[in-house]
């Protein structure tokens, strides 16, 4: 069983807990890069299709949320999502890659933009707002 995320963990331990969570493992997510500047996570859509044969919106959201969760927890403080939203741009097929980049950060939290693509095709744009948990 993977480690649990705790309040006072080192960022490397937080990364490991999120990256190896039961859900991300179940979904077949794989982190390709993780730094304070950029997080890249991939997932194959096999077994995650909707009734019309394209990527299920929940699977796409989950991938973007995973990239966001890792990205906002690479810094000093543990963060949880305050809010998250997604815009689906095109139907998704095959292998997806989510790239999370920080838009803004302050003492209370952060904002991240995550772009989900299949090859050169932009599939979805996700925005996540993180809340820093402090003593």
GUTORSE-141685 format. One record per residue (C-alpha): residue number from 1; x, y, z. Coordinates in steps of 0.001 Angstrom, whole numbers, plus 524288, in hexadecimal, padded with zeros to 5 digits. Layout:
# GUTORSE-141685
@num->NUM x->X y->Y z->Z
...
END
This chain:
# GUTORSE-141685
@num->1 x->80000 y->80000 z->80000
@num->2 x->804EC y->80DB0 z->7FCA7
@num->3 x->80870 y->817CD z->806CE
@num->4 x->7FDEB y->8210E z->80BB0
@num->5 x->7FF47 y->82FAC z->809F7
@num->6 x->801B9 y->836BE z->816CF
@num->7 x->802C3 y->844FB z->81ABF
@num->8 x->8114D y->84607 z->81D85
@num->9 x->8171F y->83D81 z->812EC
@num->10 x->822C9 y->8412B z->80AD0
@num->11 x->81EB0 y->84455 z->7FCAA
@num->12 x->8254D y->837CA z->7F7E2
@num->13 x->81D09 y->82FC9 z->80144
@num->14 x->810AF y->83719 z->7FD1A
@num->15 x->81412 y->83452 z->7EEEA
@num->16 x->815C4 y->825DC z->7F1B7
@num->17 x->808D7 y->82528 z->7F933
@num->18 x->80140 y->82BCA z->7EE30
@num->19 x->8087A y->8250A z->7E309
@num->20 x->80685 y->8177F z->7E8C8
@num->21 x->7F8BA y->8194D z->7EDF1
@num->22 x->7EF4B y->80E17 z->7EC5B
@num->23 x->7E6E3 y->815F0 z->7E2D1
@num->24 x->7F1ED y->81A86 z->7D9F6
@num->25 x->7F742 y->80CB4 z->7D96D
@num->26 x->7E9B2 y->8075D z->7D644
@num->27 x->7E843 y->81170 z->7CB58
@num->28 x->7F598 y->80E20 z->7C5A9
@num->29 x->7FB2F y->81BCF z->7C758
@num->30 x->809C6 y->81DAE z->7C613
@num->31 x->8117D y->829D6 z->7C9B5
@num->32 x->81B7D y->82D45 z->7BF49
@num->33 x->820F0 y->839B6 z->7C57A
@num->34 x->81EB8 y->8409A z->7D25E
@num->35 x->824F0 y->84D5D z->7D689
@num->36 x->82062 y->85A4B z->7DC30
@num->37 x->8200A y->85F9A z->7CE38
@num->38 x->818A0 y->854BB z->7C743
@num->39 x->811E4 y->847C5 z->7C9BB
@num->40 x->80F01 y->83E45 z->7BEA7
@num->41 x->80655 y->83250 z->7C0AB
@num->42 x->801A1 y->8289A z->7B667
@num->43 x->7F6B7 y->81EAA z->7B5AC
@num->44 x->7F1AC y->81574 z->7AB34
@num->45 x->7E301 y->81608 z->7A8E3
@num->46 x->7E196 y->8076A z->7A6B6
@num->47 x->7D691 y->802E0 z->7AFAB
@num->48 x->7D27B y->810F1 z->7B280
@num->49 x->7C97E y->813DC z->7A70D
@num->50 x->7BBC8 y->8195E z->7A717
@num->51 x->7B000 y->81413 z->79F93
@num->52 x->7B449 y->81A73 z->792C0
@num->53 x->7C207 y->814C8 z->79350
@num->54 x->7C9BF y->820AB z->79784
@num->55 x->7D062 y->823B9 z->7A467
@num->56 x->7C6F2 y->824CD z->7AFC4
@num->57 x->7C683 y->8329D z->7B54D
@num->58 x->7C8AD y->82D6F z->7C302
@num->59 x->7D52E y->8269A z->7BECF
@num->60 x->7DA31 y->832F1 z->7B82E
@num->61 x->7D6DB y->83B19 z->7C42E
@num->62 x->7DDAD y->83129 z->7CCEB
@num->63 x->7EA35 y->831F6 z->7C4FB
@num->64 x->7EA39 y->840E0 z->7C566
@num->65 x->7E733 y->840AE z->7D3F4
@num->66 x->7F29D y->83761 z->7D660
@num->67 x->7FC12 y->84091 z->7CF69
@num->68 x->7F681 y->84C04 z->7D72F
@num->69 x->7F797 y->844A6 z->7E425
@num->70 x->805D4 y->8416A z->7E1CD
@num->71 x->80915 y->84F1A z->7DCEF
@num->72 x->8031B y->8567B z->7E853
@num->73 x->809C6 y->84D79 z->7F214
@num->74 x->817AB y->84F2C z->7ECF7
@num->75 x->819FC y->85AF4 z->7F5C6
@num->76 x->81B75 y->85D5A z->80452
@num->77 x->80D38 y->85B79 z->80872
@num->78 x->80390 y->85069 z->806C3
@num->79 x->7F854 y->85509 z->7FE2E
@num->80 x->7EAA1 y->8500E z->7FBCC
@num->81 x->7E155 y->8541A z->7F0FE
@num->82 x->7D89D y->85F9B z->7F3FA
@num->83 x->7D252 y->85EC7 z->7E694
@num->84 x->7D464 y->8589C z->7D954
@num->85 x->7CE0A y->85A39 z->7CC15
@num->86 x->7D001 y->854C2 z->7BE82
@num->87 x->7CC8C y->8586C z->7B096
@num->88 x->7CC1C y->84D4D z->7A6D8
@num->89 x->7D122 y->851DC z->799A2
@num->90 x->7D15E y->845A1 z->790FF
@num->91 x->7CDF0 y->83748 z->7927C
@num->92 x->7D93D y->82F97 z->79838
@num->93 x->7DF43 y->82320 z->7930A
@num->94 x->7EB72 y->81B2B z->795BD
@num->95 x->7F5D1 y->81FA7 z->79F43
@num->96 x->7F3D2 y->82C84 z->7A666
@num->97 x->7FE0C y->83584 z->7AC20
@num->98 x->7FAD4 y->83FC4 z->7B66A
@num->99 x->8042F y->84B2C z->7B87E
@num->100 x->80247 y->8535F z->7C4D5
@num->101 x->80821 y->860FD z->7C5FB
@num->102 x->806E7 y->86A95 z->7D13F
@num->103 x->7FFA1 y->8770F z->7CDBA
@num->104 x->80020 y->87DAD z->7DB12
@num->105 x->80407 y->87AF2 z->7E90E
@num->106 x->802A3 y->882A3 z->7F5A4
@num->107 x->802B3 y->88003 z->80440
@num->108 x->7F536 y->879B1 z->803F3
@num->109 x->7F60F y->87110 z->7F800
@num->110 x->7F89E y->86FA9 z->7E991
@num->111 x->7F25B y->86F0F z->7DC35
@num->112 x->7F671 y->8652E z->7D1E4
@num->113 x->7F2D5 y->8637A z->7C3A3
@num->114 x->7F343 y->855A7 z->7BE72
@num->115 x->7F294 y->852C9 z->7AFE6
@num->116 x->7EED2 y->844FC z->7AC00
@num->117 x->7F2D4 y->84098 z->79E65
@num->118 x->7F2BC y->83497 z->795D4
@num->119 x->7FE87 y->83620 z->78D0F
@num->120 x->7FD96 y->843DB z->78765
@num->121 x->7EEFE y->844E5 z->78A22
@num->122 x->7EAAB y->84CF8 z->795E2
@num->123 x->7DFF1 y->84538 z->79C98
@num->124 x->7DCF1 y->84D0B z->7A8EA
@num->125 x->7E0E9 y->858BF z->7B117
@num->126 x->7E01D y->85754 z->7BFE5
@num->127 x->7E1BB y->861B8 z->7CA5D
@num->128 x->7E476 y->85DE8 z->7D864
@num->129 x->7E4F8 y->866B0 z->7E446
@num->130 x->7ECFD y->8615C z->7EF83
@num->131 x->7EBB3 y->864C9 z->7FDED
@num->132 x->7F7F8 y->86455 z->80657
@num->133 x->7F63F y->85D19 z->81329
@num->134 x->7FE3F y->8636C z->81DE6
@num->135 x->7FF63 y->861D1 z->82C9F
END
